[in-house]
Amino acid sequence: MRKINIFDTTLRDGEQSAGVNLNLQEKLEIARQLERLRVDIIEAGFPAASKGDFQAVKQIAETIKTCSVTGLSRLVQSDIDTAWEALKGGAEPRLHLFIATSPIHMIHKLRMTPEQVIEAAVESVKYAKRYFPIVQWSAEDACRSELPFLAKIVTEVIKAGATVINIPDTVGYITPKEYGNIFTFLRNNVPNIEKVSLSAHCHDDLGMAVVNSLSAIEHGATQVEGTINGIGERAGNAALEEIAVALYIRKDYYQAETRLNLQEIKRTSNLVSKLTGMVIPPNKAVVGKNAFAHESGIHQDGVLKEKTTYEIISPELVGVQSNSMVLGKHSGRHALRNRVEELGYTLSDEEINQLFVRFKELADKKKDITDDDLVALIFEEKFDHFKDFYQLSSIQVQYGTKQIPTAVVVLKDGQGNEIQEAATGAGSVEALYNTLERCFKTSVTLLDYRIESVGGGRDALAQVFVKVRVNDIETSGRGTAQDVLEASAKAYINAVNRVFMIETMRTENQKVAMQ
């Protein structure tokens, strides 16, 4: 069995999804879960992009001990220096350099000749090797590059010290056969190719990212790059969970394996979905809620007699539990802490105490607290605090079929001042959001609104996800409560607070740049 390294770029390429803005705490939680999943490499961000990105990459590198942490860098010495400062505290620091190699990119974007591109690539790799034991070099838009030129530049960067060569399908253009042929061509035409590991990085614009990645493995790639749930730019990246399970189920064919703990897949998928606000489609392979559902009577009959008649993947393989622990109002702090740890979340003593208060409040209203309820509470307590911005104090909404919906909202700002406003709307949610917009004293465009129940039953928690645009910044927010309107208000406030946080960080970065 060949060992295939898993390079996870959820925190870099995945975060580039429209409307996704993860804060430091959220990135750290995802990184810890990726470590539990046992990915080989975590691409934590682009250290030179901003002060916030630098701090996130630095803290992740210093926290994660069983995975290699890397950061993206342009072929610029200052970028490489910044990346080293962020990554040097990691268990196995590595750098990810990139430059475009396709004619369309070299002519229109870089405005460089092929010779200049080779020179820049070689010099940057040599410079990076002063710091980093492992340097990965990527040929951006490799799949629209001329193969003889691609072989030439790969040969030169290997001579310069690159240890991993990545062949990205940057725009999701290529077919599986063509992609596999690129790896075969490089193996046959790059004389020093045996000195490096070949990596595949595929985008899903034509829906072929996973199958292209598997084709690369068939043709010699020993590393695949992707994201959890396939999130990322435009149509997203290759879904790592699909690649890993395909290699496991069809190891007879691929003769390759990963070191992933497959039972952590569902938990990782759920965490990324909740924190990014990107819902997993029900029919999504491996992690969708319908992935193991059988509607057809013929299928049900077959599964009852022998599961393998229609199930090639068992739910337990990827961590889907058939039952969940139920806590109630008589459950103590110790039982709560144990269950939180079993669910894979890291909470401080203070966070546990705060969670316990919320848990008891919910237990007085809801007889049984399921794992899904508990996770919803954890998210609200651990990730949804923006103390420097707006906090919800109270809402009151009046609605009737022959009345104009009216909302009254009381917020507290970062200084503890109360803000009270009222407004009307065509419906309860619109009245609520019109009122909140008055409180913010800024224009907010609602791009998306989704609501779902946490579990079932009349007493189920409501979870609302929104996507908004404020001051040309697009971001998402989430809110949870037993009342749908309260959850809607929390989600809207959460999204707007994220915008203000981003603007604050930008202002701080500008001040630092001016000093």
N, C-alpha and C positions, 0 to 999 in steps of 0.2 A: 504494500500500500504506500503510495506517495503521500507525503504530508503537505497539505495545502494551508498556507497561512491566511488568516482572515484579517483584513485591514478594514476597520470600521471608520467611516467618515460621517457618521450621523451628526456629530458635533461641529463639523465644518461644512461639508457639502450639503448635508441634510438640513442644517440650520439656514441655508440659503433659500429654502422654500419660502414662497411669498407669504408674508404675514407671521412667520415664525421668528420670535425673538426670545431666546432663552437667557435667563440671568445666571450669575455665577453659581448660586445654590442649585439651580435646576441642572446646569451642566455637570456639576460635581455628582449629583445623584445619578444621572445617566451614566457617567463614567464609572462609578462604583458598580452599577448593575452590569455594565459591559465587562467589567473585570470578573464578576460572578459568572457571566456567560462564557468567560474564558476566550475572548477574542485575542488575537496575537498582537495587533497594533491598534491603538486608538489615535486617530487624527483629531486633536483637541481644538484646532482652530488655526487662525492666521495671525501669529503674534504681532506682526508689524502693522496690522490693519487698524488697531485702536488700542488705547490703554486698557479697555475692558477685555478685549480679546487676549492681550498679553497676560493680564492677571489671571484669567480663566485657564489659559494653557499652563502657566507657571504652577498654579495651585493643583491642577489635575496631575501634572508631571510629578509633583512632590507627594501626592496622595496615593497614586496608583503604583503598586509594587510588583504585580505579577504580569503586567502587560507592558509593551514598549509604547511610549507616548511620543507622537510626532506632531510637527506643525508645518504648515505650508509656507513657502517662501518664493518670492520672485528672484530672478538672477541679479540681485542687488546686494552689495556687501552690507549695507546698513540693515536690510531685512534679515540677512544671515546672522549678523551680530545680535540683533534683537531676539531672534529665534533661539540662539544659544543661551542667552540670559534667561529665557523662559523655560527652556528644556533641560538645562544642565543638571538640575536636581533630580531628574528622573532615573528610573532603574536601568533603562537602556535608551539613552537619547538618540534620536534619529531626525533627519531633516528631509523634507519633501520639496524638491526644487522642480520648477516647471518652466517651459517655454514652448510656444507654438511652432509646429514644423510643417504645416500645410501651406501650399502656395497662397491660398486665399487669406490666411492669417498673416503670413510673412509680408505680403504685399500691402494689404489694406489696414491691418492693425499694427503690426510691429514696424512696418516700413524699413525692413532690413533685408539684406541679401542673404541667401543660404549660407555663404561663408561667414557673414557676421553673426548669424544665429549659432553656428558651430563654435565660433570663437567665444561668444558670450557663455554658451553652455559649458564649455571646457573650463574656462576661467572660474566660473562660479562653483563648479564641482571641486576644483582644486582648492579654492578658498574654503569651502564648507568642510573639506576633509581635515583642515587644521583643527577643527572643533569636534566634529561628529564622527563616531566610529562607523555609523551606517548612514549613507546618503542615498536616498531614492531620487531618481531623475525621471520626470514625466515629459513625454512628447505630446503636448496639447494638440488636439485635433489630429492625432496620429492616423486615424482611419481615412482621412482625406489627404494624407501626405503621399508623396512619391516614394515608393518602396526603396529604390536605390539610395535616395537621400536619407531616408530613415535609417537604413543600415549603416550608412557612413557616419551619421551623427551619433548613433548608438555605440558604434565602435570607438569613437573618440572620447565619449564621456566615460566609457568603461576604462579606457586607458588613464583618464584623469582621476579615477578612483570611485566611481559610482558602484554601489553594491546591489541596487535593485533598479530595474528598468521597467517603467510602467507605460503601457500602450493604451491610452484612453480613447474610447469612442465618445468624444466630448459632446457631440450633438446627436447621438443616438441614431446614426445614419447607416451603419454597416449591417450585413446579414451574417448569420453564424458561420457559413462556409467561408466567406471572405475574411472574417475576423480570424478564424483558425488559420487560414493561409498566411496571414501576416506573421503570426508566431512561427510558423514553419519556415517562412522566408528568412526571418531574422536568425533562426537557429542554423540555417544553412549558409547564410551569407555574412554573418558577423563572426570573425575568427576568434574573438575572445569572449563569446557569449556564455561559455561554461563558467565564467567567473562570477556571473550575476544570477539573481533570481528574476524571473519574468513575471510581471503583474498585469492583471486585467482590471480595467475601470470602465464600466459601461453605463450609459444613460438609456432611458426607456422611452424615448420619443416615438419609436415605432413598435413599442411593446416587446422588444427582444433583448432587454438587458440581462435577464437571468440566463436565457438560452445562449446568448453570446458569451457570457462568463463561463458557462459550462463547456462551450466549444473551445475557449482558450485553454481550459484545463486539459482537454483532450489533446491539444496541440503543444503542450509543454509548459504552460503557466503553472507556477507553484505558489502564486498569491492572487487572491481576488479581493477587489475593493467594492464596497457598497454601503448601504445604510439599513437600519432597522425599519421595517415596513416599506422599504423602497422610497422613502421621502427624499426630496432634493429639488434642484433647479428644474423648472418646467415640468416635465412628466416624471421626474424623479430618477433615482439610481437603481441599480440592481438590488433586489431585496435579499439581504444576507441570509435571512432565515429560510428562504426558499432554496437558495444554493446549498446551504448546509444540510438540509433535510433530503434534498435530491441526491447529494453525494452519499448520505447514509443509507437511504432506501435502495439506491442503485449502485452500491459499492461493487457489486458483481460486474457492472459495466465500466464505471469510471476508474476503478482500482485506485481510489484516492480517498483520503479522510481528513477531517479537521480535528482540532482538540476541543471544540465547543462542547459545553455542557448543554445538551439539547433541551433538557428539562427546564432550563431558564428562559427558553425562547418566548413563551407566552407572557411571562412576567415582564420581560424586557420590552416586548411589543406594546403591552398595555401602558407601561411607564412612559415610553416615548410618545405614544398617542395622546395620553392625558396632558403631558407637559407641553407638547407642541400644538395641541388643539386640532390635530389632524386625525379625523375619525378613520378607523379601519373599515373598509368595505366588508359587508357581511360575507360576500363570496370570495374574499381574499384567500389565496392559498396559504395553508399552514396555520394562520392565526385568525382568520375571519370567524365570526361566531357561527357561521353555517358550514364551516370546513368539515365538521364531523356530524352534521345533521342529516338524517335520512327521511325524506318525505314519501318517496314512492313505496307502496305496499310491498312490491317485489323486493326492493332493497331492504326494507325493514325485516321482512321474513328471512332474507339471506343472512343479515347481520345477527339476528337472534339465534340462528342455527350455527353460524361460524363467522366471526367478525371479519376475517380476511376475505370473505366473498366480495365485500364492497369497501373495506377499509384497508388501504395500503399503508396508512399512517395511523398509529394508535394515538388517541388524545393524550395519554400519559407520557408519550415520547417527548412531546413539546411542552409539557407542564400544564396541560388543561386538566383541571380537577373535576371529577364527577360530583363531588360534594364539597361543602365548605364549612369551616368552623363557625358555629353560631355563638355569639356572646350575648348576654342580657344584662339587666339592671343590677343583678346580684354579682356580676363578675367584678373581680378586684383589679387593682393597678398591676399586680404581678402577671395575671392572666393576659391583661391587655398588652403589656410590654412583650411577653413571650410571643403573642400572636403577631405583633408588629414586626418583630425580628424574623419570625417564620415567613412572613410575607416579603422579606428582603429589604426593609426600610431601616435606615440609620437615623435614630432620633436621640437628641440629648435629653438629660434628665428634665430640663425645663420644658422641652417640647412634649415629652411624655406627660408631664403634669398638666400642661395646657390641653393636650389631646384627651386626657382622662376627664377633664371638666366637660368638654364637648361631648364625649362619649356618654357620660352620665345624663347630660341634658337630652340627648337623642334617645337613650334607653328609656327615659320616662315617657316619651311620646310613641316609641316604636318597640314592640315587644322583643323582637329578635334582631340583633345587629349582625349582618353577614360580613364576609370578607370584603365584598364590594362596597358596603356602607363604610367599613373601617378605612378602606383605601381612600374613599372620597373625603373623609374627615382628615386623614393624614395629609392629603394634598392641600386642603384648605388651611390647615395649621402650619404646615412646613413651607409651602411655596407661595402662598397668596397674600403675604404681608408686605405692604408698602407704607411703612410708618411715616415716611417723609411726605406723603401725598394725601389722597382722599380716603377716608374710611366711612362706611355706611353706619349711621346711627339709627335711622328709622325710615320706614316708608308707609304710606297709606294710600290705597287706590280705591276709588269709587267707580263701580261699573254697573250698568243695567242695560237691558236691551233697548230701553227708551230714554236712556240718559247719555250725556256726553261723558266718556271716560275721563277721569281727573285723577292726577297723582300729586301727592305732597311728599317731598323728600327732605330729610335732614342729614347733612354730611358734616364730618369734622375734617378740617384741613391739617397739614403737617404741624401747625402751631397750636392745634387744639381748638381753633375757632369754629363755631357752628355756622353752617350755611343752610338756609331753608328756602326752598323754592316750590312753586306749584305750576302745573301746566296741564293742558288737555291734549287729546289725540284721537285718532280714529278708532283705536283699540287700547286696551290696558297697557300693553308693552310699549306702544308708541307714546302714550301719555307719560309713562315712566321715563322713557329715554329722552323725551323732550324736556322733562323736568331736570334730569341729570345734566343735560347739555347746558341748561341755564346755570346750574351750579358750577360747572367747569368754566363758564364764560369763554368758551371756544367752540368752533364748529367741529362736529363729529359726524363722519359719514359711516353708517352701518353697512358693511359689505356682505356679511353673512350672519345668520342666527340659526342655531340648532339646539334642540332640546331632546334629552333622553332620560329615561328613568334609570336609577341605580337599583337593579333587581326588579322584583315585581310586587304587586299588591297596592292597595289604596294608600298605604302609608309609606310608599317608596320615596326615597330622596329624588329630587329633580336636579339634573346636571345640565347647565346651559353653556354653550360655547358660542362666542361671537368673534367676528373679525371686523376691525374698524380701521378707518384712515383719519388721522389727525395731523395737521401741519405737514402733509406729504409723507408721513410715516405710517406704514401699514403694519398692524400687529394683531394678535389674537388675545382673548381673555376667556376665563372660565369662572363659573360660580356654582356652588352647591347649596341647597337648602331643601327643607320639606315643602316649602311654598314655591311654586313656579315663578311668581313675580319677584320674590326675594332673590332667588337664584339668578334671574335675569338681570336684576340690578347689580348684584355682585360681579357677574361676568362683565358687564359694561364698564363698571368702575375699575375692575382688574385690568382690562385692556387699555383704558385711558391712562391709568397709573403707569403702565409699562411704557407708554409713549413719553410721559413726563420723565421717567427714569432714563430713557434713551437720550432725550434732549439734555438732561443734566450731565450725563456722561460725555456727550459731545462737547458741551461747554467746558467741562473740566479738561478734556483732551486739547481743546483750542488754547486754553490758558497755559497748559504745560508746553505746547508747541511754541508759544510766544516767549516763554522764559529762556 
